[in-house]
Amino acid sequence: MRLNDFRLTENFNLKEFECPCCHTVLLHPLLVLKLQKLREEWGLPLIINSGYRCEVHNREVGGVIRSLHKVGQAADVRVPASEQERFRDLALSCGFSRAISYGNRHFIHIEIGG
């Protein structure tokens, strides 16, 4: 078995959330539970673009200083532009505290903290 390669829920593997530069993972269990609920409601696979970020990687991608990615409470999920409003509304109804669309970028930032 490779580092961080194990199933967390029916649809998510820990490896999907690891920092791409150092392979570290810090993940709040509630984030994964809400993502699983969102996945079931959405009815399609969710692709995690960004989960946990170490300080170095967060700086490299231009993340904010107090990014919830750094404490395992946020994820960016790939969503086609045409579906972003519906996905954002569904994420909020599944209990996420924020769901942010960045216009023409093909992902939604979702978080449980803040």
N, C-alpha and C positions, 0 to 999 in steps of 0.2 A: 504494500500500500504506500502511495506517495504522501508526502506531507500535506495535511489538511484535506485529504481526499476521502471524505466520508459524508454520508447523507445525514442532513439535519431534519428534514421533513420529507414528505412524499415527493416534493418537487424541487427542493433546494439542497445543494451540496456546500459544505463549508468553503471549499476551494473557490467558489464563485465570489466570495466576499473578501478574499485575502488581498493585501496590498501588492500591486504588481512589482514593486521594486525590491521588497524585502521578504515577501511571503508571510508576513505577520498578519494575524487576524485578531481583532477585538470586536466582539459582536454581542449586542444586547439581545437576549432571548426574545423579548417582546417584538423586536423588529422582524425577526424570522417568523414568528407566529402570525403577525399581521400581514406579512408578505404572502404567507401560505393562504391565508383567508382571501387576500386580494387576488391571488392566482386562481383560486377556486371560483370566485365571483366573475373574474375576467374571462375565464374559460379557455385561455390560450397561454402558452409558455411565456414566462417573464424572463427577459435577458438582463442581467445585472451588468451595467457598464462600469459602475464604481461602487464598491462597498467600503471596507475599512481603508483608511489612508494614514500612513505614518506622516510625521511632520515634514520630512523631506519631500515625499510624493505630493502632499497637499500643497506645498509651496510650488513645486514644479508645474502643477496643473492650474495654478492661480486660485486655489481654494481660500476661503476666508479664514482668518486667524482662529476663530472659535467654531470652526466647522464641526458639525455633529458626525461627520465621517470619521473624525479622529477619535471618537469615543464609541464607535459602533452603533450609533443611533440614526444613521442615514444611509440611503442607497440611491443611486441613479439607475432608473429602469428605462431601457430602450422602448420607445413608443412612437409609431408613425405620427407625423404632424397632424394628419386628419383625425386621429383618435385621441389626441392629447386632452381635450376638454372632457370627454367622457371618462377617460382613465383617471384624470385628476379628481373628478367628482366621486368616482367609485372609491378611490384611495381614501378620500376624506370620510366617506361613509363606512369604510372598514376600520376606522379608528386612527388613521395617521393624523398627526397634529398639523402637518403642512404638506402640501403637494404643489410644487412650483414648476411651471412650464417656462422654458427659455426660448419661446418663439420658434424660429426655424431650426433649432438644435433638436435632434431626434431622441430626446430623453426627458423624463420627468424626475425631478429631485423629490424624494419622499423622506419624511423623518418622523420620529416618535417623540422627540424631546423638544426643548425650546420653550 
